[in-house]
Amino acid sequence: MVYGVTSLSPEKASPARLLSLVRRHWGIEANHWIRDAVFGEDKSATRKGSAPVFMTLLRNLAIALLRLSGRNHIAESLRFFSWKPSQAVSFLGF
């Protein structure tokens, strides 16, 4: 059983709406976890200027490209492409 707290009124807190909000939240959290666990974002020494924002953009782009190609296992896909860089280039269409 799962419990949640919301400030939504009962009229606005239908089960379908609550489910949608929870799924969206955990989708965002999953992306943060991938960036940290797979890409080591929290350990990054990039902390000044616009570099951290740019690196986050690149990480999100990599995740999005892999997902658009049908690959859901990000870490496995990165290992695969690190061993076969020519496949990574052809994957991007170059």
N, CA, C and O atoms as a Tinker XYZ file with bonds, in Angstrom:
   376  protein
     1  N      0.839000   -1.172000    0.000000    73     2
     2  CA     0.000000    0.000000    0.000000    64     1     3
     3  C      0.888000    1.241000    0.000000    63     2     4     5
     4  O      1.945000    1.260000    0.630000    81     3
     5  N      0.448000    2.271000   -0.710000    73     3     6
     6  CA     1.202000    3.504000   -0.811000    64     5     7
     7  C      0.317000    4.654000   -0.374000    63     6     8     9
     8  O     -0.860000    4.724000   -0.727000    81     7
     9  N      0.901000    5.553000    0.399000    73     7    10
    10  CA     0.193000    6.747000    0.832000    64     9    11
    11  C      0.902000    7.970000    0.280000    63    10    12    13
    12  O      2.121000    7.966000    0.111000    81    11
    13  N      0.149000    9.001000    0.003000    73    11    14
    14  CA     0.734000   10.242000   -0.480000    64    13    15
    15  C      0.002000   11.428000    0.127000    63    14    16    17
    16  O     -1.151000   11.322000    0.545000    81    15
    17  N      0.685000   12.538000    0.164000    73    15    18
    18  CA     0.104000   13.769000    0.687000    64    17    19
    19  C      0.083000   14.781000   -0.451000    63    18    20    21
    20  O      1.070000   14.939000   -1.169000    81    19
    21  N     -1.034000   15.455000   -0.611000    73    19    22
    22  CA    -1.156000   16.455000   -1.663000    64    21    23
    23  C     -1.944000   17.648000   -1.157000    63    22    24    25
    24  O     -2.747000   17.533000   -0.231000    81    23
    25  N     -1.707000   18.778000   -1.767000    73    23    26
    26  CA    -2.470000   19.972000   -1.439000    64    25    27
    27  C     -3.624000   20.169000   -2.421000    63    26    28    29
    28  O     -4.346000   21.163000   -2.340000    81    27
    29  N     -3.800000   19.223000   -3.352000    73    27    30
    30  CA    -4.896000   19.319000   -4.316000    64    29    31
    31  C     -6.230000   19.100000   -3.620000    63    30    32    33
    32  O     -6.335000   18.319000   -2.673000    81    31
    33  N     -7.225000   19.790000   -4.098000    73    31    34
    34  CA    -8.569000   19.584000   -3.565000    64    33    35
    35  C     -9.078000   18.217000   -4.024000    63    34    36    37
    36  O     -8.579000   17.685000   -5.015000    81    35
    37  N    -10.052000   17.640000   -3.331000    73    35    38
    38  CA   -10.589000   16.342000   -3.751000    64    37    39
    39  C    -11.101000   16.349000   -5.195000    63    38    40    41
    40  O    -11.024000   15.329000   -5.880000    81    39
    41  N    -11.620000   17.482000   -5.660000    73    39    42
    42  CA   -12.115000   17.567000   -7.031000    64    41    43
    43  C    -10.975000   17.451000   -8.043000    63    42    44    45
    44  O    -11.155000   16.914000   -9.136000    81    43
    45  N     -9.806000   17.959000   -7.668000    73    43    46
    46  CA    -8.660000   17.943000   -8.578000    64    45    47
    47  C     -7.749000   16.738000   -8.365000    63    46    48    49
    48  O     -6.804000   16.537000   -9.129000    81    47
    49  N     -8.018000   15.942000   -7.346000    73    47    50
    50  CA    -7.139000   14.814000   -7.003000    64    49    51
    51  C     -7.791000   13.484000   -7.358000    63    50    52    53
    52  O     -7.920000   12.602000   -6.508000    81    51
    53  N     -8.197000   13.343000   -8.602000    73    51    54
    54  CA    -8.765000   12.065000   -9.023000    64    53    55
    55  C     -7.652000   11.015000   -9.035000    63    54    56    57
    56  O     -6.479000   11.368000   -9.152000    81    55
    57  N     -7.997000    9.745000   -8.919000    73    55    58
    58  CA    -6.962000    8.709000   -8.958000    64    57    59
    59  C     -6.097000    8.785000  -10.219000    63    58    60    61
    60  O     -4.882000    8.604000  -10.151000    81    59
    61  N     -6.718000    9.050000  -11.357000    73    59    62
    62  CA    -5.963000    9.135000  -12.609000    64    61    63
    63  C     -4.978000   10.307000  -12.577000    63    62    64    65
    64  O     -3.843000   10.174000  -13.033000    81    63
    65  N     -5.403000   11.441000  -12.044000    73    63    66
    66  CA    -4.526000   12.621000  -11.960000    64    65    67
    67  C     -3.372000   12.361000  -11.006000    63    66    68    69
    68  O     -2.229000   12.706000  -11.307000    81    67
    69  N     -3.659000   11.754000   -9.855000    73    67    70
    70  CA    -2.597000   11.461000   -8.894000    64    69    71
    71  C     -1.585000   10.476000   -9.485000    63    70    72    73
    72  O     -0.378000   10.639000   -9.305000    81    71
    73  N     -2.075000    9.466000  -10.183000    73    71    74
    74  CA    -1.183000    8.500000  -10.813000    64    73    75
    75  C     -0.285000    9.189000  -11.833000    63    74    76    77
    76  O      0.914000    8.914000  -11.897000    81    75
    77  N     -0.857000   10.073000  -12.622000    73    75    78
    78  CA    -0.085000   10.809000  -13.618000    64    77    79
    79  C      1.001000   11.661000  -12.967000    63    78    80    81
    80  O      2.136000   11.692000  -13.444000    81    79
    81  N      0.660000   12.345000  -11.890000    73    79    82
    82  CA     1.638000   13.185000  -11.195000    64    81    83
    83  C      2.768000   12.358000  -10.602000    63    82    84    85
    84  O      3.935000   12.740000  -10.686000    81    83
    85  N      2.421000   11.227000  -10.003000    73    83    86
    86  CA     3.435000   10.366000   -9.394000    64    85    87
    87  C      4.348000    9.783000  -10.463000    63    86    88    89
    88  O      5.565000    9.748000  -10.278000    81    87
    89  N      3.789000    9.330000  -11.568000    73    87    90
    90  CA     4.613000    8.763000  -12.643000    64    89    91
    91  C      5.547000    9.804000  -13.241000    63    90    92    93
    92  O      6.706000    9.508000  -13.533000    81    91
    93  N      5.053000   11.012000  -13.423000    73    91    94
    94  CA     5.898000   12.087000  -13.965000    64    93    95
    95  C      7.048000   12.382000  -13.001000    63    94    96    97
    96  O      8.193000   12.551000  -13.422000    81    95
    97  N      6.735000   12.443000  -11.710000    73    95    98
    98  CA     7.772000   12.700000  -10.706000    64    97    99
    99  C      8.853000   11.629000  -10.752000    63    98   100   101
   100  O     10.042000   11.948000  -10.774000    81    99
   101  N      8.448000   10.357000  -10.766000    73    99   102
   102  CA     9.438000    9.282000  -10.740000    64   101   103
   103  C     10.175000    9.155000  -12.066000    63   102   104   105
   104  O     11.301000    8.658000  -12.102000    81   103
   105  N      9.559000    9.596000  -13.151000    73   103   106
   106  CA    10.269000    9.635000  -14.428000    64   105   107
   107  C     11.425000   10.627000  -14.380000    63   106   108   109
   108  O     12.509000   10.360000  -14.899000    81   107
   109  N     11.184000   11.766000  -13.755000    73   107   110
   110  CA    12.236000   12.777000  -13.587000    64   109   111
   111  C     13.321000   12.245000  -12.653000    63   110   112   113
   112  O     14.510000   12.401000  -12.931000    81   111
   113  N     12.919000   11.621000  -11.551000    73   111   114
   114  CA    13.888000   11.056000  -10.612000    64   113   115
   115  C     14.730000    9.969000  -11.265000    63   114   116   117
   116  O     15.926000    9.867000  -10.994000    81   115
   117  N     14.120000    9.162000  -12.117000    73   115   118
   118  CA    14.863000    8.104000  -12.805000    64   117   119
   119  C     15.939000    8.703000  -13.692000    63   118   120   121
   120  O     17.049000    8.177000  -13.773000    81   119
   121  N     15.610000    9.809000  -14.359000    73   119   122
   122  CA    16.589000   10.480000  -15.213000    64   121   123
   123  C     17.750000   11.020000  -14.375000    63   122   124   125
   124  O     18.907000   10.920000  -14.784000    81   123
   125  N     17.447000   11.591000  -13.208000    73   123   126
   126  CA    18.502000   12.078000  -12.318000    64   125   127
   127  C     19.381000   10.922000  -11.853000    63   126   128   129
   128  O     20.602000   11.053000  -11.778000    81   127
   129  N     18.755000    9.791000  -11.541000    73   127   130
   130  CA    19.518000    8.636000  -11.076000    64   129   131
   131  C     20.459000    8.141000  -12.173000    63   130   132   133
   132  O     21.615000    7.820000  -11.898000    81   131
   133  N     19.973000    8.078000  -13.409000    73   131   134
   134  CA    20.811000    7.637000  -14.523000    64   133   135
   135  C     21.993000    8.582000  -14.693000    63   134   136   137
   136  O     23.131000    8.140000  -14.856000    81   135
   137  N     21.719000    9.893000  -14.654000    73   135   138
   138  CA    22.813000   10.851000  -14.817000    64   137   139
   139  C     23.844000   10.712000  -13.707000    63   138   140   141
   140  O     25.039000   10.877000  -13.951000    81   139
   141  N     23.401000   10.411000  -12.494000    73   139   142
   142  CA    24.354000   10.282000  -11.398000    64   141   143
   143  C     25.045000    8.921000  -11.401000    63   142   144   145
   144  O     26.273000    8.852000  -11.348000    81   143
   145  N     24.275000    7.848000  -11.461000    73   143   146
   146  CA    24.852000    6.505000  -11.335000    64   145   147
   147  C     25.634000    6.088000  -12.577000    63   146   148   149
   148  O     26.698000    5.481000  -12.455000    81   147
   149  N     25.130000    6.397000  -13.759000    73   147   150
   150  CA    25.771000    5.946000  -14.998000    64   149   151
   151  C     26.843000    6.934000  -15.462000    63   150   152   153
   152  O     27.927000    6.523000  -15.875000    81   151
   153  N     26.546000    8.227000  -15.397000    73   151   154
   154  CA    27.476000    9.233000  -15.881000    64   153   155
   155  C     28.326000    9.858000  -14.780000    63   154   156   157
   156  O     29.241000   10.625000  -15.080000    81   155
   157  N     28.047000    9.548000  -13.502000    73   155   158
   158  CA    28.825000   10.093000  -12.391000    64   157   159
   159  C     28.706000   11.591000  -12.239000    63   158   160   161
   160  O     29.683000   12.267000  -11.914000    81   159
   161  N     27.510000   12.119000  -12.473000    73   159   162
   162  CA    27.314000   13.563000  -12.462000    64   161   163
   163  C     27.666000   14.199000  -11.115000    63   162   164   165
   164  O     28.270000   15.271000  -11.090000    81   163
   165  N     27.309000   13.572000  -10.011000    73   163   166
   166  CA    27.597000   14.156000   -8.698000    64   165   167
   167  C     29.089000   14.197000   -8.395000    63   166   168   169
   168  O     29.533000   15.022000   -7.596000    81   167
   169  N     29.869000   13.319000   -9.019000    73   167   170
   170  CA    31.315000   13.274000   -8.790000    64   169   171
   171  C     32.078000   14.199000   -9.740000    63   170   172   173
   172  O     33.294000   14.353000   -9.622000    81   171
   173  N     31.368000   14.804000  -10.667000    73   171   174
   174  CA    32.010000   15.647000  -11.662000    64   173   175
   175  C     32.661000   16.860000  -11.010000    63   174   176   177
   176  O     32.105000   17.456000  -10.088000    81   175
   177  N     33.839000   17.215000  -11.498000    73   175   178
   178  CA    34.556000   18.388000  -10.996000    64   177   179
   179  C     34.164000   19.654000  -11.753000    63   178   180   181
   180  O     34.672000   20.738000  -11.466000    81   179
   181  N     33.267000   19.515000  -12.710000    73   179   182
   182  CA    32.810000   20.664000  -13.500000    64   181   183
   183  C     31.798000   21.447000  -12.678000    63   182   184   185
   184  O     30.658000   21.010000  -12.516000    81   183
   185  N     32.207000   22.604000  -12.154000    73   183   186
   186  CA    31.337000   23.347000  -11.245000    64   185   187
   187  C     31.243000   24.842000  -11.529000    63   186   188   189
   188  O     30.480000   25.537000  -10.859000    81   187
   189  N     31.988000   25.354000  -12.493000    73   187   190
   190  CA    32.020000   26.809000  -12.687000    64   189   191
   191  C     31.436000   27.210000  -14.034000    63   190   192   193
   192  O     31.510000   26.470000  -15.014000    81   191
   193  N     30.859000   28.395000  -14.051000    73   191   194
   194  CA    30.322000   28.960000  -15.284000    64   193   195
   195  C     29.151000   28.156000  -15.824000    63   194   196   197
   196  O     28.352000   27.610000  -15.063000    81   195
   197  N     29.063000   28.093000  -17.132000    73   195   198
   198  CA    27.948000   27.383000  -17.763000    64   197   199
   199  C     28.295000   25.923000  -18.063000    63   198   200   201
   200  O     27.465000   25.192000  -18.604000    81   199
   201  N     29.502000   25.492000  -17.723000    73   199   202
   202  CA    29.925000   24.119000  -18.018000    64   201   203
   203  C     29.022000   23.060000  -17.390000    63   202   204   205
   204  O     28.687000   22.090000  -18.072000    81   203
   205  N     28.603000   23.194000  -16.109000    73   203   206
   206  CA    27.725000   22.154000  -15.545000    64   205   207
   207  C     26.393000   22.025000  -16.291000    63   206   208   209
   208  O     25.893000   20.917000  -16.483000    81   207
   209  N     25.833000   23.137000  -16.703000    73   207   210
   210  CA    24.560000   23.117000  -17.431000    64   209   211
   211  C     24.766000   22.461000  -18.799000    63   210   212   213
   212  O     23.932000   21.674000  -19.245000    81   211
   213  N     25.868000   22.785000  -19.455000    73   211   214
   214  CA    26.169000   22.208000  -20.761000    64   213   215
   215  C     26.388000   20.700000  -20.653000    63   214   216   217
   216  O     25.913000   19.943000  -21.499000    81   215
   217  N     27.106000   20.262000  -19.618000    73   215   218
   218  CA    27.346000   18.832000  -19.435000    64   217   219
   219  C     26.035000   18.089000  -19.153000    63   218   220   221
   220  O     25.837000   16.976000  -19.642000    81   219
   221  N     25.144000   18.696000  -18.371000    73   219   222
   222  CA    23.831000   18.093000  -18.123000    64   221   223
   223  C     23.055000   17.983000  -19.431000    63   222   224   225
   224  O     22.391000   16.977000  -19.679000    81   223
   225  N     23.137000   19.006000  -20.260000    73   223   226
   226  CA    22.480000   18.974000  -21.569000    64   225   227
   227  C     23.011000   17.815000  -22.413000    63   226   228   229
   228  O     22.232000   17.096000  -23.039000    81   227
   229  N     24.335000   17.632000  -22.434000    73   227   230
   230  CA    24.918000   16.537000  -23.208000    64   229   231
   231  C     24.500000   15.176000  -22.657000    63   230   232   233
   232  O     24.207000   14.261000  -23.426000    81   231
   233  N     24.470000   15.036000  -21.340000    73   231   234
   234  CA    24.044000   13.766000  -20.738000    64   233   235
   235  C     22.588000   13.474000  -21.082000    63   234   236   237
   236  O     22.243000   12.349000  -21.445000    81   235
   237  N     21.733000   14.492000  -20.966000    73   235   238
   238  CA    20.318000   14.305000  -21.301000    64   237   239
   239  C     20.147000   13.966000  -22.780000    63   238   240   241
   240  O     19.291000   13.155000  -23.133000    81   239
   241  N     20.951000   14.578000  -23.642000    73   239   242
   242  CA    20.894000   14.284000  -25.071000    64   241   243
   243  C     21.279000   12.833000  -25.336000    63   242   244   245
   244  O     20.626000   12.149000  -26.124000    81   243
   245  N     22.329000   12.367000  -24.683000    73   243   246
   246  CA    22.761000   10.973000  -24.853000    64   245   247
   247  C     21.665000   10.013000  -24.406000    63   246   248   249
   248  O     21.376000    9.034000  -25.094000    81   247
   249  N     21.056000   10.288000  -23.263000    73   247   250
   250  CA    19.973000    9.433000  -22.758000    64   249   251
   251  C     18.798000    9.436000  -23.731000    63   250   252   253
   252  O     18.235000    8.385000  -24.035000    81   251
   253  N     18.431000   10.619000  -24.217000    73   251   254
   254  CA    17.292000   10.737000  -25.133000    64   253   255
   255  C     17.555000    9.999000  -26.444000    63   254   256   257
   256  O     16.674000    9.307000  -26.954000    81   255
   257  N     18.765000   10.143000  -26.992000    73   255   258
   258  CA    19.090000    9.457000  -28.247000    64   257   259
   259  C     19.037000    7.946000  -28.079000    63   258   260   261
   260  O     18.527000    7.237000  -28.946000    81   259
   261  N     19.565000    7.455000  -26.964000    73   259   262
   262  CA    19.527000    6.013000  -26.727000    64   261   263
   263  C     18.094000    5.521000  -26.576000    63   262   264   265
   264  O     17.738000    4.466000  -27.100000    81   263
   265  N     17.281000    6.274000  -25.868000    73   263   266
   266  CA    15.875000    5.863000  -25.689000    64   265   267
   267  C     15.101000    5.932000  -27.000000    63   266   268   269
   268  O     14.277000    5.061000  -27.280000    81   267
   269  N     15.359000    6.961000  -27.804000    73   267   270
   270  CA    14.671000    7.078000  -29.092000    64   269   271
   271  C     15.015000    5.919000  -30.021000    63   270   272   273
   272  O     14.213000    5.536000  -30.873000    81   271
   273  N     16.203000    5.368000  -29.851000    73   271   274
   274  CA    16.614000    4.242000  -30.695000    64   273   275
   275  C     16.036000    2.920000  -30.193000    63   274   276   277
   276  O     16.231000    1.873000  -30.811000    81   275
   277  N     15.323000    2.979000  -29.065000    73   275   278
   278  CA    14.728000    1.760000  -28.523000    64   277   279
   279  C     15.572000    1.101000  -27.454000    63   278   280   281
   280  O     15.213000    0.036000  -26.954000    81   279
   281  N     16.677000    1.707000  -27.097000    73   279   282
   282  CA    17.540000    1.149000  -26.056000    64   281   283
   283  C     17.115000    1.721000  -24.710000    63   282   284   285
   284  O     17.153000    2.934000  -24.500000    81   283
   285  N     16.708000    0.833000  -23.794000    73   283   286
   286  CA    16.261000    1.278000  -22.482000    64   285   287
   287  C     17.304000    1.062000  -21.394000    63   286   288   289
   288  O     17.198000    1.637000  -20.311000    81   287
   289  N     18.304000    0.241000  -21.671000    73   287   290
   290  CA    19.362000   -0.022000  -20.701000    64   289   291
   291  C     20.539000    0.886000  -21.033000    63   290   292   293
   292  O     21.410000    0.543000  -21.833000    81   291
   293  N     20.542000    2.052000  -20.398000    73   291   294
   294  CA    21.495000    3.095000  -20.750000    64   293   295
   295  C     22.938000    2.661000  -20.480000    63   294   296   297
   296  O     23.798000    2.808000  -21.349000    81   295
   297  N     23.208000    2.132000  -19.292000    73   295   298
   298  CA    24.579000    1.726000  -18.953000    64   297   299
   299  C     25.085000    0.644000  -19.900000    63   298   300   301
   300  O     26.223000    0.698000  -20.365000    81   299
   301  N     24.243000   -0.326000  -20.179000    73   299   302
   302  CA    24.617000   -1.410000  -21.105000    64   301   303
   303  C     24.900000   -0.856000  -22.499000    63   302   304   305
   304  O     25.853000   -1.276000  -23.156000    81   303
   305  N     24.086000    0.070000  -22.939000    73   303   306
   306  CA    24.266000    0.671000  -24.266000    64   305   307
   307  C     25.564000    1.460000  -24.341000    63   306   308   309
   308  O     26.273000    1.404000  -25.345000    81   307
   309  N     25.876000    2.196000  -23.277000    73   307   310
   310  CA    27.124000    2.959000  -23.265000    64   309   311
   311  C     28.332000    2.040000  -23.306000    63   310   312   313
   312  O     29.309000    2.331000  -23.995000    81   311
   313  N     28.276000    0.926000  -22.571000    73   311   314
   314  CA    29.376000   -0.047000  -22.615000    64   313   315
   315  C     29.514000   -0.625000  -24.025000    63   314   316   317
   316  O     30.622000   -0.755000  -24.545000    81   315
   317  N     28.385000   -0.967000  -24.633000    73   315   318
   318  CA    28.391000   -1.526000  -25.989000    64   317   319
   319  C     29.063000   -0.560000  -26.961000    63   318   320   321
   320  O     29.955000   -0.946000  -27.717000    81   319
   321  N     28.626000    0.703000  -26.934000    73   319   322
   322  CA    29.172000    1.684000  -27.871000    64   321   323
   323  C     30.618000    2.054000  -27.547000    63   322   324   325
   324  O     31.365000    2.442000  -28.446000    81   323
   325  N     31.027000    1.940000  -26.283000    73   323   326
   326  CA    32.428000    2.248000  -25.954000    64   325   327
   327  C     33.366000    1.202000  -26.548000    63   326   328   329
   328  O     34.517000    1.504000  -26.863000    81   327
   329  N     32.875000   -0.027000  -26.699000    73   327   330
   330  CA    33.694000   -1.080000  -27.298000    64   329   331
   331  C     33.588000   -1.089000  -28.819000    63   330   332   333
   332  O     34.445000   -1.654000  -29.499000    81   331
   333  N     32.546000   -0.468000  -29.350000    73   331   334
   334  CA    32.336000   -0.452000  -30.806000    64   333   335
   335  C     32.008000    0.977000  -31.263000    63   334   336   337
   336  O     30.869000    1.268000  -31.628000    81   335
   337  N     33.009000    1.862000  -31.242000    73   335   338
   338  CA    32.735000    3.262000  -31.599000    64   337   339
   339  C     32.210000    3.436000  -33.021000    63   338   340   341
   340  O     31.468000    4.382000  -33.286000    81   339
   341  N     32.577000    2.550000  -33.936000    73   339   342
   342  CA    32.074000    2.682000  -35.308000    64   341   343
   343  C     30.557000    2.486000  -35.347000    63   342   344   345
   344  O     29.865000    3.097000  -36.161000    81   343
   345  N     30.044000    1.623000  -34.452000    73   343   346
   346  CA    28.589000    1.427000  -34.373000    64   345   347
   347  C     27.911000    2.664000  -33.800000    63   346   348   349
   348  O     26.790000    2.995000  -34.185000    81   347
   349  N     28.594000    3.353000  -32.872000    73   347   350
   350  CA    28.039000    4.574000  -32.312000    64   349   351
   351  C     27.911000    5.642000  -33.401000    63   350   352   353
   352  O     26.915000    6.363000  -33.456000    81   351
   353  N     28.913000    5.737000  -34.255000    73   351   354
   354  CA    28.879000    6.719000  -35.347000    64   353   355
   355  C     27.767000    6.377000  -36.324000    63   354   356   357
   356  O     27.034000    7.266000  -36.757000    81   355
   357  N     27.626000    5.101000  -36.681000    73   355   358
   358  CA    26.565000    4.721000  -37.619000    64   357   359
   359  C     25.186000    4.868000  -36.956000    63   358   360   361
   360  O     24.201000    5.171000  -37.628000    81   359
   361  N     25.126000    4.653000  -35.651000    73   359   362
   362  CA    23.882000    4.842000  -34.902000    64   361   363
   363  C     23.399000    6.294000  -35.023000    63   362   364   365
   364  O     22.198000    6.553000  -35.105000    81   363
   365  N     24.347000    7.230000  -35.033000    73   363   366
   366  CA    24.004000    8.649000  -35.151000    64   365   367
   367  C     23.714000    9.055000  -36.587000    63   366   368   369
   368  O     23.265000   10.173000  -36.842000    81   367
   369  N     23.972000    8.140000  -37.535000    73   367   370
   370  CA    23.657000    8.429000  -38.934000    64   369   371
   371  C     24.768000    9.100000  -39.705000    63   370   372   373
   372  O     24.511000    9.705000  -40.746000    81   371
   373  N     25.990000    9.014000  -39.229000    73   371   374
   374  CA    27.131000    9.614000  -39.939000    64   373   375
   375  C     27.859000    8.597000  -40.763000    63   374   376
   376  O     28.843000    8.928000  -41.425000    81   375
